[in-house]
Amino acid sequence: MLKQRIITALVLLALFLPALVTSTAEPLALLTLVLIAAGAWEWGRLNGLGMRGALRCAGACLLICFITWSARWAYHPPTFIWPFVGGMWVLGGAGLLHFGVDGWQRISKVLRLLVGILALWGTWLALYQAKVMGTNFLFSLLLLVWVADVAAYFFGRAFGRRKLAVHISPGKSWEGVWGGVGAVVVMALIWIWMDNQFAFESQSLFAQLNLRGWPFLLLSTVFLVAMSVVGDLVESLVKRSAGMKDSSLLLPGHGGVLDRVDALLPTLPIALMLLQPL
C-alpha cells in the first residue's frame, strides 16, 4: 500500500508541478478539469447513480466549467460568485454536520447531485483564479490546507482524546484540529515575513489577509482551517451514507479524487470570498 501511495504521488507531482509553476494559468486549469470530471463521476456513484448516470454527472460538471472558462470568469469573476459558493458551504456544511448521515439521506437525489456539481465547479474556478492571481498566492492557499491536514494527523495521533465527530469520522479529534490551526498560524507568519523579504511575483494569501489587520488575518486563518475540516467531514458523511470506505479506486493507494481534494472544496472559494472588498 505504501509503495502504491508513493508511486501515485510521484506521478501526480510530475503531471501537476510544471502546470503549478508555469507563468500562465491555462495548463493547470486544463489538467484540473480531468480531476474535477473524475470527482463528479465519483459524486454520482456515491449518490446511487450507475455508470452512465455518473458519466452524465461528470459531463454536466465539465460543461459548466467550459462555459465559465469561455466567459473568462477566472479573470473577471462576477461579484456574487464567491459569496454564493462560500455561503453554500458555510450554511450547508453546518446543516449537514448537524443532522448527520440520516439528514443527508432525506435530501432528494437531484438536489444532492446539483450541490455536488456546483461545489466541484466552484473549486475548479477558484483554483483557476488563484493561479491567475499568482503562483505564490496559489501555493500559500494549497499549503494552508495540506499543512492543516498533516499537522492535525500528527497532533491527533499524539494528543487526541476528545473526538470531533465520532459518528462521521471517528479518527478525528479536537486536539488534532487545534494542532492544525496552530501549525497554519505559524506558517502564515513565516510566509508574511518571506513576502516582505523576497520579491515574489505575487502576494501570498496571508499577506493579502494581513492588509486588513492582524485580527482579520488570525480569524480568517482559523476559519479557513475549520472549513477545510468541514470539507473532510462532509465527504466522510457522504461516504458513510453510501456505505463506502473510499470515493473510488482511481488513485491507487490513495482512494479516489474526492478523498484527496475534500478539504480543498470549501477552502478555495471561501478564501477568495474573504479577499473581496468589504
C-alpha positions as CSV (number, residue, x, y, z in Angstrom):
1,M,0.0,0.0,0.0
2,L,2.8,2.5,0.9
3,K,4.6,1.7,-2.4
4,Q,1.4,2.4,-4.3
5,R,0.8,5.7,-2.5
6,I,4.4,6.8,-3.2
7,I,4.2,5.9,-6.9
8,T,0.8,7.6,-7.3
9,A,2.0,10.7,-5.5
10,L,5.1,10.9,-7.7
11,V,3.1,10.5,-10.9
12,L,0.7,13.3,-9.8
13,L,3.6,15.5,-8.9
14,A,5.3,15.0,-12.2
15,L,2.0,15.9,-14.0
16,F,0.9,18.9,-12.0
17,L,4.1,20.6,-10.8
18,P,5.0,22.0,-14.2
19,A,1.5,23.4,-14.5
20,L,1.6,24.8,-11.0
21,V,4.8,26.8,-11.6
22,T,4.3,27.9,-15.2
23,S,3.6,31.6,-15.8
24,T,0.1,31.0,-17.4
25,A,-2.9,29.6,-15.7
26,E,-4.4,27.6,-18.5
27,P,-2.3,24.4,-18.3
28,L,-3.3,24.0,-14.7
29,A,-7.0,24.7,-15.5
30,L,-6.9,22.1,-18.2
31,L,-5.2,19.4,-16.1
32,T,-7.5,20.0,-13.1
33,L,-10.6,19.6,-15.4
34,V,-9.6,15.9,-15.5
35,L,-9.7,15.7,-11.7
36,I,-12.9,17.6,-11.5
37,A,-14.6,15.3,-14.0
38,A,-13.4,12.3,-12.1
39,G,-14.6,13.8,-8.8
40,A,-18.0,14.5,-10.4
41,W,-18.2,10.9,-11.6
42,E,-17.4,9.7,-8.1
43,W,-20.0,12.0,-6.7
44,G,-22.6,10.4,-8.9
45,R,-21.6,6.9,-7.8
46,L,-21.7,8.0,-4.2
47,N,-25.2,9.1,-4.7
48,G,-26.6,6.0,-6.2
49,L,-26.0,6.5,-10.0
50,G,-24.9,3.8,-12.3
51,M,-22.0,4.1,-14.7
52,R,-23.9,6.1,-17.3
53,G,-25.6,8.3,-14.8
54,A,-22.2,9.1,-13.1
55,L,-20.7,9.9,-16.5
56,R,-23.5,12.3,-17.2
57,C,-22.8,13.9,-13.9
58,A,-19.2,14.4,-14.9
59,G,-20.3,15.7,-18.3
60,A,-22.6,18.3,-16.7
61,C,-19.8,19.5,-14.4
62,L,-17.4,19.8,-17.3
63,L,-20.0,21.7,-19.3
64,I,-20.3,24.3,-16.6
65,C,-16.6,24.6,-16.3
66,F,-16.1,25.1,-20.0
67,I,-18.9,27.8,-20.1
68,T,-17.2,29.8,-17.3
69,W,-13.8,29.3,-18.9
70,S,-15.0,30.7,-22.2
71,A,-16.5,33.6,-20.3
72,R,-13.1,34.2,-18.6
73,W,-14.6,34.2,-15.1
74,A,-11.2,33.3,-13.6
75,Y,-10.0,36.7,-14.7
76,H,-13.2,38.7,-14.2
77,P,-15.4,36.7,-11.8
78,P,-18.9,38.2,-11.1
79,T,-19.0,39.6,-7.6
80,F,-21.7,37.2,-6.4
81,I,-19.8,34.0,-7.2
82,W,-17.6,33.6,-4.1
83,P,-20.2,34.8,-1.5
84,F,-22.7,32.3,-3.1
85,V,-20.3,29.3,-3.1
86,G,-18.8,30.2,0.2
87,G,-22.3,30.8,1.8
88,M,-23.4,27.4,0.4
89,W,-20.5,25.7,2.1
90,V,-20.9,27.5,5.5
91,L,-24.6,27.1,5.8
92,G,-24.9,23.7,4.0
93,G,-21.9,22.3,5.8
94,A,-23.1,23.3,9.2
95,G,-26.6,21.8,8.4
96,L,-25.2,18.6,7.1
97,L,-22.9,18.0,10.1
98,H,-25.8,18.9,12.5
99,F,-28.3,16.4,11.0
100,G,-25.7,13.7,10.2
101,V,-26.0,10.7,7.9
102,D,-29.7,10.4,8.4
103,G,-30.3,14.0,7.3
104,W,-28.2,13.5,4.2
105,Q,-30.3,10.5,3.2
106,R,-33.5,12.6,3.5
107,I,-32.3,15.1,0.9
108,S,-33.6,14.5,-2.7
109,K,-31.0,12.8,-5.0
110,V,-31.4,15.6,-7.6
111,L,-30.5,18.3,-5.1
112,R,-27.6,16.3,-3.8
113,L,-26.2,15.8,-7.3
114,L,-26.7,19.5,-8.1
115,V,-25.0,20.7,-5.0
116,G,-22.0,18.4,-5.6
117,I,-21.6,19.6,-9.2
118,L,-21.7,23.2,-8.1
119,A,-19.2,22.6,-5.3
120,L,-16.7,20.9,-7.7
121,W,-17.2,23.6,-10.3
122,G,-16.6,26.3,-7.7
123,T,-13.4,24.6,-6.5
124,W,-12.1,24.4,-10.1
125,L,-12.9,28.0,-10.8
126,A,-11.3,29.1,-7.5
127,L,-8.1,27.1,-8.3
128,Y,-8.0,28.7,-11.8
129,Q,-8.5,32.2,-10.4
130,A,-5.9,31.6,-7.6
131,K,-3.3,30.6,-10.3
132,V,-4.2,33.8,-12.3
133,M,-3.6,35.8,-9.1
134,G,0.0,34.3,-8.9
135,T,1.9,31.2,-8.1
136,N,2.9,32.4,-4.6
137,F,-0.7,33.1,-3.8
138,L,-1.8,29.7,-5.1
139,F,0.9,27.8,-3.2
140,S,0.1,29.6,0.1
141,L,-3.6,28.6,-0.3
142,L,-2.9,25.0,-1.1
143,L,-0.3,24.6,1.7
144,L,-2.8,26.1,4.2
145,V,-5.0,23.0,3.6
146,W,-2.1,20.5,3.3
147,V,-0.3,21.7,6.4
148,A,-3.5,21.8,8.4
149,D,-4.3,18.2,7.4
150,V,-0.8,16.8,8.1
151,A,-0.5,18.7,11.5
152,A,-4.0,17.6,12.5
153,Y,-3.0,14.0,11.8
154,F,0.2,14.1,13.9
155,F,-1.3,16.1,16.8
156,G,-4.3,13.9,16.8
157,R,-2.2,10.7,17.0
158,A,0.0,12.2,19.7
159,F,-2.6,14.1,21.9
160,G,-6.1,13.2,20.6
161,R,-8.5,12.5,23.4
162,R,-11.8,14.3,22.6
163,K,-13.5,13.0,19.4
164,L,-14.6,15.6,16.9
165,A,-17.4,13.8,15.1
166,V,-17.4,10.2,16.3
167,H,-20.4,9.1,14.1
168,I,-18.9,10.6,10.9
169,S,-15.1,10.3,11.2
170,P,-14.1,8.5,14.4
171,G,-10.4,9.2,13.9
172,K,-10.6,12.9,14.1
173,S,-10.1,14.8,17.4
174,W,-10.4,18.4,18.7
175,E,-6.7,18.2,19.6
176,G,-5.8,17.4,16.0
177,V,-7.9,20.3,14.8
178,W,-6.2,22.8,17.1
179,G,-2.8,21.4,16.2
180,G,-3.6,22.1,12.6
181,V,-4.7,25.6,13.4
182,G,-1.6,26.3,15.3
183,A,0.7,25.0,12.5
184,V,-1.1,27.1,9.9
185,V,-0.9,30.3,12.0
186,V,2.9,29.8,12.4
187,M,3.2,29.1,8.6
188,A,1.2,32.3,7.9
189,L,3.5,34.4,10.0
190,I,6.6,32.9,8.3
191,W,5.1,33.4,4.9
192,I,4.3,37.1,5.6
193,W,7.9,37.6,6.6
194,M,9.1,35.9,3.4
195,D,6.7,38.1,1.3
196,N,8.5,41.1,2.9
197,Q,12.0,39.7,2.4
198,F,11.8,38.3,-1.1
199,A,10.4,39.6,-4.4
200,F,7.8,37.0,-5.2
201,E,5.7,37.6,-8.3
202,S,2.5,37.8,-6.2
203,Q,1.5,38.3,-2.6
204,S,0.5,35.3,-0.6
205,L,-3.0,34.7,0.7
206,F,-1.7,35.5,4.2
207,A,-0.1,38.8,3.2
208,Q,-3.3,39.9,1.5
209,L,-5.4,39.0,4.5
210,N,-2.9,40.9,6.7
211,L,-3.6,44.1,4.8
212,R,-6.8,44.3,6.8
213,G,-5.0,43.9,10.1
214,W,-3.7,41.0,12.2
215,P,-7.1,40.3,13.8
216,F,-8.6,39.7,10.4
217,L,-5.6,37.5,9.4
218,L,-5.9,35.4,12.6
219,L,-9.7,35.0,12.4
220,S,-9.6,34.2,8.7
221,T,-6.9,31.7,9.1
222,V,-8.7,29.9,11.8
223,F,-11.9,30.0,9.8
224,L,-10.2,28.6,6.7
225,V,-8.7,25.7,8.6
226,A,-12.1,25.0,10.2
227,M,-13.7,24.9,6.8
228,S,-11.1,22.5,5.5
229,V,-12.1,20.2,8.3
230,V,-15.8,20.7,7.3
231,G,-15.0,19.6,3.7
232,D,-13.3,16.5,5.0
233,L,-16.2,15.7,7.3
234,V,-18.9,16.3,4.7
235,E,-17.2,13.9,2.3
236,S,-16.8,11.3,5.1
237,L,-20.6,11.7,5.8
238,V,-21.5,11.1,2.2
239,K,-19.3,8.0,2.0
240,R,-20.7,6.7,5.2
241,S,-24.2,7.2,3.8
242,A,-23.2,5.3,0.7
243,G,-21.5,2.5,2.7
244,M,-18.2,3.1,1.0
245,K,-14.7,3.5,2.5
246,D,-13.2,5.4,-0.4
247,S,-14.9,7.6,-3.0
248,S,-13.3,5.3,-5.7
249,L,-10.1,3.4,-6.5
250,L,-8.9,5.8,-9.2
251,L,-5.8,6.8,-7.3
252,P,-4.0,3.6,-6.2
253,G,-3.1,3.7,-2.6
254,H,-5.0,7.0,-2.0
255,G,-8.6,6.0,-2.8
256,G,-10.5,8.5,-5.0
257,V,-10.2,12.0,-6.2
258,L,-12.7,13.3,-3.7
259,D,-10.7,11.7,-0.9
260,R,-7.7,13.8,-1.9
261,V,-9.5,17.2,-2.6
262,D,-12.3,17.1,0.0
263,A,-10.6,19.7,2.3
264,L,-9.9,22.0,-0.7
265,L,-13.6,22.0,-1.8
266,P,-14.8,24.7,0.6
267,T,-11.4,26.3,1.4
268,L,-10.5,27.6,-2.0
269,P,-13.7,29.5,-2.8
270,I,-14.1,30.8,0.8
271,A,-10.5,32.2,0.7
272,L,-11.4,34.2,-2.4
273,M,-14.7,35.3,-0.7
274,L,-12.7,36.7,2.2
275,L,-10.5,38.8,-0.1
276,Q,-13.4,40.5,-1.8
277,P,-13.8,44.2,-1.0
278,L,-15.8,44.9,2.1
